[in-house]
Structures are given as C-alpha cells and as structure tokens.
C-alpha cells in the first residue's frame, strides 16, 4: 500500500468514526429523552463536534437517527456486473454489488476491528428500537430503502436483458422478473442483517451477506 493509499484509508476511517459518533449520540439521546426533545446542538456536544460539522455529515437530526442508506457502487463496477453473463449466477453478482454498496457507509468489507464491530452493532440495535417506537421515522427509512430497491432493480433489469436479449422484446416480463430477483436479493440482505445482529455483530457483515446469498443459491437448487 502506498503512502497516499494509507493516508486515504486513515481519512476514511476518521470520517467513519465521526459519522458514527454523531449517530450514536443522536440515538442515545433520543432513546433517553424521546426524539422530539433532542436538539442538534445537544447531539453535537455529546459527539464532541461543532454543529457545523454535524451538518457536514447529516442535513437533520432525523437523518442522523435514520442513518445513511447504501449507495450503489461505481458505474464501472455496475457494468462489470451487467457484462458478467449467464455463466455467473446473478445472485452472486448482486451480493457483491450489495457488499460494495454497504461499504460506502460502513466499510463492512474491510473493517475487522473489534471496536468498529461493536460500535456498528450498537448503532443498529438502538436504531431498530427507535424506529419501532417512532412510525414517522420508520416511514422515512422505508421510503429511502424503496428508492435504493428501485435503483437496484433497474440494474438487474439491464443484466437480465444482457443475458437474454429476447427479454428486451417483452418489457413487462423483463420488468417483473427484475423486480422478483431484486425482492429475493433484499430478502437475502435482510436475512444477513438479522443473523449478523443476532450473533452480536462478531463477524464482518460482508461475510454474513455472502453466506446468506450462498444459502439462497442452495435453496434455489433444491426446489428445482
């Protein structure tokens, strides 16, 4: 690793640590007092950052509690997925896309540090409890997740049309098949999150995601 790459890695970890500190402060304060009784100034004070720094990471206290959703990886990586062809099981390719996407907010594929793992697990536990008690926040989280789901479905649709050009001649069938593959993929992702949380987040989430998708592949083989 070059000095430049090492410095980039350190900056990224510092950025991640700051973001997690802000989220943890927001979640802990909201859990103790109630969401409506927490201010951005209080969150910033507990996180040991300025309000200006808070807004560099999150546009509102709602977004700090809801958390950042994954972003799709680079177009280059997406194109590799689309061009992989039918010889690569599509779920294998999607699992790697999802790992890359989750890494944009969690560094789950590269971080094996025990402190990082505990922090991540604590964040998700607090968030899950708060969303359960605040339907309006849960609705915002779901709306954002649906946007990510639609974006992934569009990519899957491109892959299916590449693998079988005849599907492109029937747009409705192509669209519905892409939605089905996407829904199955999201089920695999939810299974991975659930198993990871149930086991205390002691393993990299990326490994758990690959395991869940491998089980999906095996299940598909059994029911043929």
C-alpha positions as CSV (number, residue, x, y, z in Angstrom):
1,X,0.0,0.0,0.0
2,X,1.3,3.4,-1.0
3,X,1.6,6.3,1.5
4,X,-1.2,8.1,-0.4
5,X,-3.5,5.0,-0.2
6,X,-2.7,4.6,3.5
7,X,-3.5,8.3,4.2
8,X,-6.8,7.9,2.3
9,X,-7.6,4.9,4.4
10,X,-6.9,6.8,7.6
11,X,-9.0,9.8,6.4
12,X,-11.8,7.4,5.6
13,X,-11.7,5.8,9.0
14,X,-11.7,9.2,10.7
15,X,-14.7,10.2,8.6
16,X,-16.4,7.0,9.5
17,X,-15.6,7.4,13.2
18,X,-17.0,10.9,13.2
19,X,-20.2,9.9,11.5
20,X,-20.7,7.0,13.9
21,X,-20.1,9.3,16.9
22,X,-22.8,11.7,15.7
23,X,-25.3,8.8,15.0
24,X,-24.5,7.2,18.4
25,X,-25.0,10.5,20.2
26,X,-28.3,11.1,18.4
27,X,-29.6,7.6,19.1
28,X,-28.6,7.6,22.7
29,X,-30.1,11.0,23.4
30,X,-33.3,10.1,21.6
31,X,-33.6,6.8,23.4
32,X,-33.2,8.6,26.8
33,X,-35.4,11.6,26.2
34,X,-37.5,11.0,23.2
35,X,-36.8,12.1,19.6
36,X,-38.7,15.4,19.9
37,X,-36.8,16.5,22.9
38,X,-33.3,16.3,21.4
39,X,-31.6,19.2,19.6
40,X,-28.8,19.2,17.1
41,X,-26.7,21.4,19.5
42,X,-27.1,18.7,22.1
43,X,-26.2,15.9,19.7
44,X,-23.1,17.8,18.6
45,X,-22.0,18.4,22.2
46,X,-22.2,14.7,23.1
47,X,-20.5,13.7,19.8
48,X,-17.7,16.3,20.5
49,X,-18.2,18.1,17.2
50,X,-19.5,21.5,16.2
51,X,-23.0,22.0,14.8
52,X,-21.3,22.9,11.6
53,X,-19.5,19.6,11.5
54,X,-22.8,17.9,12.2
55,X,-24.3,19.4,9.1
56,X,-21.3,18.3,7.1
57,X,-22.5,14.7,7.7
58,X,-26.2,15.0,8.1
59,X,-28.8,17.5,7.0
60,X,-31.1,17.0,10.0
61,X,-31.4,15.1,13.3
62,X,-33.9,12.8,11.6
63,X,-31.2,11.7,9.1
64,X,-28.7,11.1,11.8
65,X,-31.1,8.7,13.5
66,X,-32.4,7.0,10.4
67,X,-28.8,6.6,9.1
68,X,-27.3,6.7,5.7
69,X,-28.5,4.1,3.3
70,X,-26.1,2.3,1.0
71,X,-25.2,3.9,-2.3
72,X,-24.8,1.9,-5.5
73,X,-21.2,1.3,-6.4
74,X,-19.4,3.0,-9.3
75,X,-20.8,2.7,-12.9
76,X,-17.6,0.7,-13.8
77,X,-18.5,-1.9,-11.2
78,X,-22.1,-2.0,-12.3
79,X,-21.0,-2.5,-15.9
80,X,-18.8,-5.5,-14.9
81,X,-21.9,-7.0,-13.2
82,X,-24.0,-6.5,-16.3
83,X,-21.4,-7.9,-18.6
84,X,-20.6,-11.0,-16.5
85,X,-23.0,-13.0,-18.5
86,X,-25.2,-16.0,-17.7
87,X,-22.2,-18.1,-16.6
88,X,-22.0,-16.1,-13.3
89,X,-25.1,-16.8,-11.1
90,X,-26.9,-13.5,-10.9
91,X,-27.3,-13.7,-7.1
92,X,-23.5,-14.0,-6.7
93,X,-23.1,-10.8,-8.7
94,X,-25.8,-9.0,-6.7
95,X,-24.3,-10.0,-3.4
96,X,-21.0,-8.4,-4.4
97,X,-22.8,-5.2,-5.5
98,X,-24.6,-5.0,-2.2
99,X,-21.4,-5.5,-0.2
100,X,-19.8,-2.7,-2.2
101,X,-22.9,-0.6,-1.6
102,X,-22.9,-1.2,2.1
103,X,-19.2,-0.4,2.3
104,X,-20.0,3.1,1.2
105,X,-21.4,3.8,4.6
106,X,-20.0,1.1,6.9
107,X,-16.7,-0.2,5.5
108,X,-18.1,-3.6,6.3
109,X,-15.9,-5.5,3.8
110,X,-12.6,-4.2,5.1
111,X,-13.1,-3.4,8.8
112,X,-12.5,-6.3,11.1
113,X,-11.6,-4.1,14.1
114,X,-13.5,-5.3,17.2
115,X,-14.3,-1.7,18.3
116,X,-15.7,-1.0,14.8
117,X,-17.8,-4.1,15.0
118,X,-19.2,-3.3,18.5
119,X,-20.0,0.3,17.5
120,X,-21.8,-0.8,14.4
121,X,-23.8,-3.4,16.3
122,X,-24.7,-0.9,19.0
123,X,-25.9,1.6,16.4
124,X,-28.2,-0.8,14.7
125,X,-29.7,-2.1,17.9
126,X,-30.5,1.5,19.1
127,X,-31.8,2.4,15.6
128,X,-34.1,-0.6,15.4
129,X,-35.7,0.2,18.8
130,X,-36.2,3.9,17.9
131,X,-37.7,3.2,14.5
132,X,-40.1,0.7,16.1
133,X,-41.3,3.4,18.6
134,X,-41.4,6.3,16.0
135,X,-43.6,5.3,13.0
136,X,-42.8,8.6,11.2
137,X,-39.1,7.8,11.3
138,X,-39.7,4.3,10.2
139,X,-41.7,5.6,7.2
140,X,-38.8,7.8,6.2
141,X,-36.4,5.0,6.4
142,X,-38.6,2.7,4.3
143,X,-39.1,5.4,1.7
144,X,-35.4,5.7,1.3
145,X,-35.0,2.0,1.1
146,X,-37.6,1.7,-1.6
147,X,-35.5,4.2,-3.7
148,X,-32.5,2.1,-3.3
149,X,-34.5,-1.0,-4.2
150,X,-35.8,0.7,-7.4
151,X,-32.3,1.6,-8.4
152,X,-31.0,-1.9,-7.9
153,X,-34.0,-3.3,-9.8
154,X,-33.1,-1.1,-12.8
155,X,-29.5,-2.6,-12.8
156,X,-30.9,-6.1,-12.5
157,X,-33.1,-5.4,-15.5
158,X,-30.1,-4.4,-17.6
159,X,-28.3,-7.6,-16.6
160,X,-31.3,-9.8,-17.5
161,X,-31.6,-8.1,-20.8
162,X,-27.9,-8.6,-21.5
163,X,-28.1,-12.3,-20.5
164,X,-31.2,-12.9,-22.6
165,X,-31.8,-10.3,-25.3
166,X,-35.2,-11.8,-26.1
167,X,-36.4,-10.5,-22.8
168,X,-35.9,-6.9,-24.0
169,X,-38.6,-7.6,-26.6
170,X,-41.1,-8.0,-23.7
171,X,-40.6,-5.0,-21.4
172,X,-43.3,-6.0,-18.9
173,X,-41.9,-9.5,-18.4
174,X,-38.4,-8.1,-18.1
175,X,-39.6,-5.5,-15.5
176,X,-41.4,-8.1,-13.4
177,X,-38.6,-10.6,-13.5
178,X,-36.1,-7.9,-12.4
179,X,-38.4,-7.0,-9.5
180,X,-38.7,-10.6,-8.5
181,X,-34.9,-11.0,-8.5
182,X,-34.5,-7.8,-6.6
183,X,-37.1,-8.8,-3.9
184,X,-35.3,-12.1,-3.4
185,X,-32.0,-10.3,-3.1
186,X,-33.4,-7.9,-0.5
187,X,-34.7,-10.9,1.4
188,X,-31.2,-12.3,1.4
189,X,-29.8,-9.0,2.6
190,X,-32.4,-8.8,5.4
191,X,-31.5,-12.3,6.5
192,X,-27.8,-11.4,6.6
193,X,-28.5,-8.3,8.7
194,X,-30.7,-10.3,11.1
195,X,-28.2,-13.1,11.6
196,X,-25.4,-10.6,12.0
197,X,-27.3,-8.7,14.7
198,X,-28.5,-11.9,16.4
199,X,-24.9,-13.1,16.8
200,X,-23.7,-9.8,18.2
201,X,-22.0,-8.5,15.1
202,X,-18.9,-10.5,15.8
203,X,-18.1,-11.2,12.1
204,X,-17.8,-8.9,9.1
205,X,-21.2,-8.2,7.7
206,X,-19.8,-8.8,4.2
207,X,-19.1,-12.5,5.2
208,X,-22.6,-12.9,6.6
209,X,-24.1,-11.4,3.4
210,X,-22.1,-13.9,1.2
211,X,-23.3,-16.7,3.5
212,X,-27.0,-15.7,3.2
213,X,-26.7,-15.5,-0.6
214,X,-25.0,-18.9,-0.8
215,X,-28.0,-20.3,1.2
216,X,-30.3,-18.7,-1.3
217,X,-28.4,-20.3,-4.2
218,X,-28.6,-23.7,-2.5
219,X,-32.3,-23.3,-1.8
220,X,-32.9,-22.5,-5.4
221,X,-31.2,-25.7,-6.4
222,X,-33.2,-27.8,-4.0
223,X,-36.6,-26.5,-5.2
224,X,-36.0,-27.1,-8.9
